[in-house]
Amino acid sequence: MSAQFKAASSYQRLSRRIQQQVARARDREQYTVTIYRFDDDDPAAWDRLLTEFEELDTVSVSRTGVAEAIIDWNATGAEAAS
């Protein structure tokens, strides 16, 4: 398996897991979630995912550690942007 394919699949797996966490929080009408990078997650995929969140106007990312971050979002702004 090529390194590029391995990195892409790691990013996709990580992305799905974080999207599920965000969706569960949103369903509970919570607009913050603490996410963690697991040992088997690719650090580059983690950084890419956090960077993509940081680029969104309605999202705030606080990197609280090497493998932990808090994501907050404005529910009203996020719905308007959809």
C-alpha positions in Angstrom: 0.0 0.0 0.0 1.5 3.4 -1.0 2.1 6.0 1.7 -0.2 8.4 -0.2 -3.1 5.9 -0.1 -2.4 5.1 3.5 -2.5 8.8 4.5 -5.7 9.4 2.5 -7.4 6.5 4.2 -6.2 7.7 7.6 -7.6 11.1 6.9 -11.0 9.7 5.7 -11.3 7.4 8.8 -10.4 10.3 11.1 -12.8 12.7 9.3 -15.7 10.2 9.6 -15.1 9.8 13.3 -14.9 13.5 14.0 -18.0 14.2 11.8 -19.9 11.6 13.9 -18.8 13.3 17.1 -19.9 16.7 15.8 -23.3 15.3 14.6 -24.0 13.7 18.0 -23.2 16.9 19.8 -25.4 18.9 17.4 -28.2 16.4 18.0 -28.0 17.1 21.7 -27.9 20.9 20.9 -24.4 21.2 22.1 -22.1 23.4 20.0 -18.8 22.3 21.3 -16.9 19.0 21.2 -13.5 17.8 22.4 -11.8 15.6 19.8 -8.7 13.4 20.2 -6.1 12.0 17.9 -5.7 8.3 18.5 -2.3 6.6 18.4 -3.1 5.0 15.0 -4.3 8.3 13.5 -1.8 9.9 11.1 -0.5 13.2 12.6 -0.6 14.9 9.2 -4.2 13.9 8.7 -5.0 15.3 12.2 -3.3 18.6 11.3 -5.1 18.8 7.9 -8.5 18.2 9.5 -8.0 20.8 12.2 -6.7 23.3 9.6 -9.9 22.7 7.5 -12.1 23.4 10.6 -10.0 26.5 11.4 -10.8 27.9 7.9 -14.5 27.9 8.5 -16.0 31.2 9.6 -18.5 29.7 12.0 -16.0 27.4 13.8 -13.4 28.0 16.5 -10.7 25.5 17.1 -8.6 25.4 20.3 -5.6 23.1 20.1 -5.3 22.1 23.7 -2.5 19.5 23.2 -0.7 17.6 20.5 -3.6 15.1 20.3 -6.5 17.1 21.6 -8.6 20.0 20.4 -11.9 21.7 21.3 -14.2 22.6 18.4 -16.9 25.2 19.0 -19.3 26.4 16.4 -22.1 29.0 16.1 -25.2 27.0 15.3 -27.1 29.9 13.8 -24.2 30.9 11.6 -23.5 27.3 10.5 -27.1 26.7 9.5 -27.1 30.0 7.5 -23.9 29.0 5.7 -25.4 25.6 4.7 
